Amino acid sequence: MLSSLIRDVPDFPEPGIVFKDISPLLADHRGFSAVIEALANRGQDAGGSVSVDKVVGIEARGFILAAPVALALGAGFVPVRKAGKLPGPTHQETYALEYGEATLEVHQDAFSSGDRVLVIDDVLATGGTIRATNSLLERCGATVVAVAVLLELGFLGGREAVRPHAVSALMTV
């Protein structure tokens, strides 16, 4: 069912790329609800008790998924944003892209030492963004207990790049 709600957009944002558009999924109440429930399960232990204090969403589509997951779990939501988007003091993590670098930021006061965190993003591709996010959170004193994504592009090897953290993907292509 989920795969029918994710649209392929060829040659976006550049020629040769097939963009995975989750807009149809977000517009479908049943599909969106199922995704939020499945992702929220990643923030629970085997007995169904909430095992995280905070849910992190990575800019931008990760916000759309992580905020309702945080509500479902009764946990706080923390955005990890691109550089220059957060007011106030931040911690930063710079990481390599295929061509150049990018920097992610989080508020310095977003976590208490030892906060248990579920990291959520829409797509795991090469793993650079999630790896940088995990490193940033650990520098903040938080403990990444789970990483969950809607879609994994398995052929890009991102899962290996995020080790030692395990990744839970609802779908893999």
Order of alpha helices (4+ residues) and beta strands (2+ residues): beta-beta-alpha-alpha-beta-alpha-beta-beta-beta-beta-alpha-beta-alpha-beta
